[in-house]
Amino acid sequence: MPNYPTVRQLLSLFSVDVGLEEAAAHGALINWLSEQQRRQQLSDELQALLQDSSISLVELLDNPDFVVYPADDEQDARQYILATLWQPLTQMTP
């Protein structure tokens, strides 16, 4: 089962434990996405993650390592991930 390290790393920016304001976390994400190779890496991982039925997106967002968002269900978790990671990614991709 894939670990999706890039997705996990970037989601952890939005963790309540990190303590960044949402704007600061978003800024850090945008800065990280400034390199094309990183954008491709995130794109590949997100596409695989969103098709991987073996992983719980709810648990990905709320787990022992970090708490990002307490999703109500898999669809809610998916929407959060799309809004938080996929949307900024696609806005930066030419």
DOVO-156942 format. One line per 4 residues: number of its first residue (from 1); their letters; for each residue x, y, z of N, C-alpha, C, O. Coordinates in pm, 1 decimal. Each point is the difference from the previous one (the first is absolute). Example, Ala and Ser with C-alpha at 12.3 -4.5 7.8 and 13.67 -1.06 7.14 Angstrom:
residues 2
1	as	1319.0/-569.0/780.0/-89.0/119.0/0.0/90.0/120.0/0.0/103.6/-1.9/66.5  -138.6/106.9/-138.5/82.0/119.0/6.0/-77.0/109.0/73.0/50.9/110.8/16.9
//
This chain:
residues 94
1	mpny	84.4/-118.0/0.0/-84.4/118.0/0.0/88.7/124.0/0.0/87.8/12.1/85.4  -108.4/79.2/-178.0/79.9/122.7/-6.4/-21.2/87.0/123.9/-106.1/-2.0/62.3  208.3/77.0/-29.3/-3.4/86.0/117.4/-37.9/144.4/-34.5/-45.6/73.7/87.4  63.6/-32.5/-212.4/-29.8/135.8/-45.8/72.4/104.3/84.2/-64.0/86.2/60.2
5	ptvr	198.1/-93.2/-55.5/76.0/89.4/88.5/-14.4/148.1/-32.8/-2.7/83.1/90.8  -6.7/-49.1/-217.4/-13.1/140.7/-36.8/-134.5/55.1/45.4/-7.3/109.4/55.8  -97.9/-184.9/-79.8/-133.6/42.6/41.7/-2.9/15.3/151.8/-50.9/99.5/51.4  104.7/-196.6/19.5/1.6/5.8/146.4/78.9/121.5/50.0/-43.8/70.1/91.2
9	qlls	159.3/-46.5/-151.3/83.9/112.9/40.0/-74.7/131.8/-19.0/0.9/85.8/88.2  -64.8/-70.6/-202.7/-68.6/125.2/-28.8/-126.7/15.9/82.9/-30.9/110.5/44.7  -41.9/-217.8/-23.7/-118.0/9.4/86.1/39.5/38.6/142.2/-73.5/71.6/68.0  189.1/-119.1/-23.4/41.8/30.2/137.3/20.9/150.1/21.3/-5.8/47.0/113.6
13	lfsv	29.8/28.6/-220.4/9.3/146.4/12.0/-128.4/59.2/57.4/2.6/101.5/69.6  -114.3/-166.2/-99.8/-131.1/49.5/40.1/-46.7/-59.2/133.0/-112.7/23.6/43.6  201.1/-100.7/20.2/-33.7/-64.1/126.9/-15.3/104.0/110.6/74.1/98.2/5.2  -169.9/-120.8/81.8/-18.5/89.9/114.2/122.4/-4.6/90.8/28.5/98.1/68.7
17	dvgl	44.2/-209.2/-66.6/119.6/-12.4/83.0/114.3/88.8/-49.2/82.3/44.8/79.9  -76.6/-19.5/-208.8/105.1/86.6/-55.0/-25.0/144.5/42.2/93.8/74.4/28.5  -219.4/-36.2/-24.9/-35.2/131.2/51.1/9.9/114.5/-99.6/-5.5/116.6/39.2  19.6/-147.4/-164.9/3.8/106.8/-100.4/-141.1/50.4/-28.2/-95.4/-77.7/-4.7
21	eeaa	83.9/207.8/-13.8/-126.4/54.4/-49.0/-23.2/-60.2/-137.9/95.6/-37.8/-67.6  -219.8/28.4/25.4/-30.6/-60.6/-129.9/72.6/71.6/-113.9/49.5/-64.6/-92.4  -43.2/196.5/98.5/68.3/76.6/-104.8/149.4/-32.7/-4.1/58.3/-8.4/-108.1  3.3/-9.9/223.8/142.3/-34.1/5.4/23.4/-141.2/-54.2/96.4/-22.9/-73.0
25	ahga	-182.5/-70.2/107.7/11.6/-137.2/-50.8/-17.9/-1.4/-151.7/72.3/-69.4/-71.5  -169.6/147.0/23.5/-23.0/9.1/-144.5/121.7/62.0/-68.6/40.4/-44.8/-107.3  17.0/146.3/168.0/120.8/63.1/-55.5/116.5/-97.0/-7.4/74.2/-1.4/-98.3  -57.8/-80.1/202.3/106.3/-100.7/-0.3/-23.7/-102.4/-110.3/94.3/-43.8/-65.8
29	linw	-219.4/5.8/45.7/-34.1/-93.2/-108.0/33.6/60.6/-135.8/61.9/-65.0/-84.3  -102.2/187.5/64.0/27.2/67.6/-128.3/150.1/9.5/-23.8/46.7/-22.8/-111.6  28.2/55.8/214.5/145.4/7.2/-12.3/56.5/-136.2/-38.7/86.5/-8.9/-87.2  -134.7/-97.1/151.5/46.2/-134.9/-30.4/-33.4/-36.9/-144.3/78.1/-67.3/-67.2
33	lseq	-193.6/111.4/20.4/-44.0/-32.6/-136.1/69.7/82.5/-108.0/-28.3/-17.9/-118.5  117.6/106.6/156.5/65.4/86.5/-98.8/91.4/-77.1/-94.9/32.5/49.8/-107.8  9.3/-169.6/145.8/85.4/-81.6/-86.0/-83.5/-101.3/-77.0/-83.1/-70.2/57.6  105.9/63.3/-187.7/-77.2/-88.1/-88.4/10.3/-145.8/40.9/-99.3/-72.7/-4.0
37	qrrq	218.3/29.2/43.2/18.3/-140.4/39.0/-86.0/-33.7/121.8/-56.3/-109.2/7.6  45.9/200.4/85.9/-83.7/-21.9/118.1/-147.6/-5.6/-38.5/-75.6/-81.8/52.3  35.4/169.6/-144.1/-139.7/-1.8/-45.0/-33.8/-133.8/-63.2/-107.1/-55.3/24.8  197.6/2.9/-106.3/-23.6/-129.3/-64.2/-6.2/-111.9/103.5/-83.8/-89.6/-9.6
41	qlsd	172.0/95.2/107.6/1.9/-99.6/106.8/-133.0/0.5/75.0/-57.6/-105.9/25.1  9.0/223.9/10.4/-127.6/9.2/71.4/-114.9/-45.6/-88.2/-89.3/-70.9/46.5  90.1/109.9/-171.5/-105.1/-40.0/-92.6/-7.5/-152.2/-11.0/-108.5/-57.9/6.1  223.2/-5.9/-22.2/4.1/-146.2/-11.4/-54.2/-66.7/126.4/-78.8/-94.2/-7.5
45	elqa	122.0/144.1/123.4/-46.0/-59.2/126.0/-149.3/21.8/21.4/-71.1/-91.7/41.1  23.6/212.0/-68.7/-142.0/27.2/20.5/-86.9/-86.3/-90.4/-102.1/-53.0/43.9  142.0/38.7/-169.2/-77.8/-82.7/-91.6/-5.2/-145.0/49.5/-105.3/-63.6/-3.7  218.5/12.4/49.5/3.5/-137.3/51.6/-82.7/-11.1/128.5/-75.7/-95.4/17.5
49	llqd	90.4/192.6/71.4/-73.4/-1.8/126.5/-150.3/0.0/-22.0/-72.2/-77.1/63.1  25.6/161.5/-150.8/-143.4/13.6/-20.9/-61.9/-121.2/-69.8/-122.3/-13.6/-4.1  205.8/-73.5/-50.2/-48.1/-123.7/-61.0/25.9/-122.2/88.5/-40.1/-111.3/-34.1  106.4/132.2/146.7/39.9/-108.8/88.8/-111.2/-28.3/100.5/-19.8/76.3/94.5
53	ssis	-51.6/-184.5/-114.8/-111.0/-33.8/89.2/47.8/-66.1/129.5/-80.9/-26.7/89.0  210.6/0.1/-77.6/51.3/-65.3/120.4/32.6/99.6/111.6/31.2/-40.5/111.9  -38.1/168.7/-141.5/33.8/100.2/100.4/-123.0/81.5/36.7/-80.3/35.8/-86.2  66.9/-7.3/213.4/-109.7/83.7/47.1/44.5/145.8/-2.7/94.8/38.1/68.7
57	lvel	-163.1/42.0/-147.5/31.9/142.6/-5.9/-34.2/68.4/131.7/66.4/95.6/39.8  -169.4/-144.4/27.2/-36.9/54.6/131.3/116.3/-18.9/96.7/36.8/92.8/72.1  21.0/-212.0/-70.4/112.8/-28.0/88.3/126.4/72.1/-43.3/84.8/31.6/83.3  -71.3/-5.5/-211.4/115.0/76.6/-47.8/-3.1/141.4/57.5/104.5/56.6/32.2
61	ldnp	-222.0/-0.9/-19.6/-13.7/137.0/51.2/-3.1/8.3/151.7/23.8/106.8/56.4  -52.3/-215.9/9.2/-9.6/-1.9/146.2/61.7/-130.2/48.5/-66.7/-103.4/4.0  195.0/108.8/33.0/73.2/-120.2/37.5/92.0/29.8/118.3/7.9/115.1/42.9  61.4/-214.6/10.6/86.4/23.3/116.8/116.4/97.2/-26.2/51.9/60.5/93.8
65	dfvv	-10.9/-45.4/-219.9/112.0/89.3/-31.5/-41.9/146.1/-11.1/74.4/89.5/40.0  -192.8/-65.6/-93.9/-49.1/137.1/-13.6/-150.0/0.9/-22.4/-58.0/-96.0/-50.6  -2.9/206.5/89.5/-143.2/21.5/-22.1/-13.8/123.5/-86.4/37.1/110.5/39.8  -91.3/-131.1/-159.0/-17.3/110.5/-93.5/-144.9/45.8/-3.0/-30.0/118.7/12.1
69	ypad	-58.9/-215.6/-28.5/-141.0/32.2/-19.4/-83.3/-121.0/41.9/24.5/-111.0/-47.2  -121.3/131.0/134.4/-84.5/-111.9/43.0/-114.1/-25.3/-99.3/-112.9/44.3/21.2  143.4/-114.3/-127.0/-98.5/-25.2/-106.0/-113.3/-88.4/49.7/20.9/-90.7/80.6  -140.9/118.3/-129.9/-118.1/-77.9/36.1/-1.5/-137.5/-65.3/-47.8/-97.4/58.1
73	deqd	101.6/91.1/-181.0/1.2/-125.5/-74.7/105.2/9.8/-110.1/67.6/101.9/-13.3  -54.4/-208.2/-65.3/102.0/-4.0/-105.8/-19.6/110.7/-103.2/97.4/58.8/-46.9  -221.0/-30.3/11.8/-26.7/104.8/-98.8/41.2/137.3/53.9/58.3/80.4/-72.8  -87.9/-53.9/198.0/39.4/125.6/63.5/152.5/11.7/3.6/54.7/106.6/-28.0
77	arqy	12.9/-214.4/61.8/146.2/-1.6/3.3/57.2/23.6/-139.8/96.1/75.0/-16.7  -155.2/-138.9/-81.8/43.9/17.5/-138.9/-13.3/146.2/-42.6/90.7/55.4/-62.1  -203.0/6.2/95.4/-22.2/140.4/-35.8/102.1/91.4/67.1/47.7/95.6/-61.2  -14.3/-124.7/186.1/100.0/79.5/70.7/136.5/-11.6/-69.1/67.8/100.5/-21.5
81	ilat	-28.5/-221.9/-12.7/128.9/-21.9/-65.6/3.4/69.6/-136.0/100.0/62.0/-36.2  -208.7/-72.6/-38.1/-6.1/67.3/-130.2/13.0/151.2/15.8/74.7/64.3/-73.9  -146.8/-8.1/169.2/3.7/145.1/20.5/134.9/46.9/54.3/48.5/106.9/-37.0  10.9/-185.9/123.4/122.7/42.0/67.5/125.5/-23.4/-83.1/90.0/83.9/-0.3
85	lwqp	-82.6/-195.9/-69.9/121.1/-33.5/-75.3/-18.0/3.9/-151.1/82.2/58.0/-71.0  -189.2/-119.5/21.6/-15.7/-11.0/-145.0/-27.1/135.4/-65.5/60.0/32.1/-102.6  -148.7/46.7/160.3/-34.5/129.5/-59.4/122.5/92.3/-10.4/23.9/54.6/-107.7  55.0/-34.6/215.3/118.7/82.7/-14.7/99.5/-57.2/-101.4/65.1/74.9/-72.9
89	ltqm	-54.1/-206.2/68.9/88.4/-64.6/-95.9/-40.5/31.9/-142.6/83.7/38.0/-81.9  -211.6/-53.3/52.3/-46.2/24.1/-137.5/7.0/147.6/-36.8/15.4/33.4/-117.4  -26.2/54.0/214.0/9.8/143.3/-28.0/143.8/40.2/-34.2/21.6/100.9/-67.1  76.1/-178.6/112.6/140.4/31.7/-25.6/55.6/-74.4/-120.2/110.6/29.7/-45.3
93	tp	-185.1/-125.5/-6.6/46.5/-77.0/-113.0/-37.4/71.3/-128.9/-117.4/27.3/-25.2  219.1/2.9/-57.3/-29.3/71.9/-126.2/-79.3/-82.8/-98.6/-31.4/47.4/-109.2
//
